[in-house]
Amino acid sequence: MDNDRIKGKMDDLAGKVKSKLGEMTGDRETQAEGIGQQIKGKVENAVGKVKDEARAVRDQAREKEVEHEERVENRREDVA
């Protein structure tokens, strides 16, 4: 799991707490800060998901490349 996803989850949770605290105390500024932090957390989490997916695609491509190289090598051995 990408660090951005972990940080995003933490920011989202902290933002929810801050937003709720602001709501309970009537502090609109704290509530707005909490909502902003939640949004930041959701963006960070999304960035982390994209990075995770990109790594997965890269790893799959590498596996296919290795498989292809093995098939080519086996064919060379069969011909020789």
C-alpha positions in Angstrom: 0.0 0.0 0.0 1.3 3.4 -1.0 2.2 5.9 1.8 -0.1 8.4 0.2 -3.0 6.1 0.9 -2.1 5.8 4.6 -1.6 9.5 5.0 -4.8 10.1 3.1 -6.8 7.9 5.5 -5.2 9.6 8.5 -6.0 13.1 7.2 -9.6 12.0 6.3 -10.2 10.6 9.7 -8.6 13.6 11.5 -10.7 15.9 9.3 -13.9 14.1 10.3 -13.0 14.5 13.9 -12.1 18.2 13.5 -15.2 18.9 11.5 -17.5 17.2 14.0 -15.8 19.1 16.9 -16.3 22.3 15.1 -20.0 21.4 14.5 -20.5 20.5 18.2 -18.8 23.7 19.5 -20.4 26.0 16.9 -16.9 26.9 15.6 -17.4 27.3 11.9 -13.7 27.8 11.2 -12.7 24.5 12.8 -15.5 22.8 11.0 -14.4 24.2 7.7 -10.7 23.2 8.4 -11.9 19.7 9.1 -13.8 19.5 5.9 -10.7 20.8 4.0 -8.6 18.2 5.7 -11.0 15.5 4.7 -10.9 16.6 1.1 -7.1 16.6 1.3 -7.2 13.1 2.7 -9.5 11.8 0.0 -7.2 13.3 -2.7 -4.1 11.8 -1.1 -5.8 8.4 -0.9 -6.8 8.7 -4.6 -3.2 9.5 -5.6 -2.0 6.5 -3.6 -4.5 4.2 -5.4 -3.3 5.5 -8.8 0.3 4.8 -7.7 -0.6 1.3 -6.5 -2.4 0.5 -9.8 0.6 1.9 -11.8 2.9 -0.4 -9.9 0.6 -3.4 -10.5 0.5 -2.7 -14.2 4.3 -2.3 -14.3 4.8 -5.6 -12.4 2.4 -7.4 -14.8 4.3 -6.1 -17.8 7.6 -7.2 -16.3 6.2 -10.7 -15.7 5.0 -10.9 -19.3 8.4 -9.8 -20.5 10.1 -12.5 -18.5 7.7 -15.1 -19.7 8.3 -14.0 -23.3 12.1 -14.1 -22.9 11.8 -17.6 -21.4 9.7 -18.8 -24.4 12.2 -17.2 -26.8 15.1 -18.9 -25.0 13.3 -22.3 -25.0 12.7 -22.0 -28.8 16.4 -21.2 -29.3 17.3 -24.3 -27.4 14.8 -26.4 -29.4 16.3 -25.2 -32.7 19.9 -25.8 -31.5 
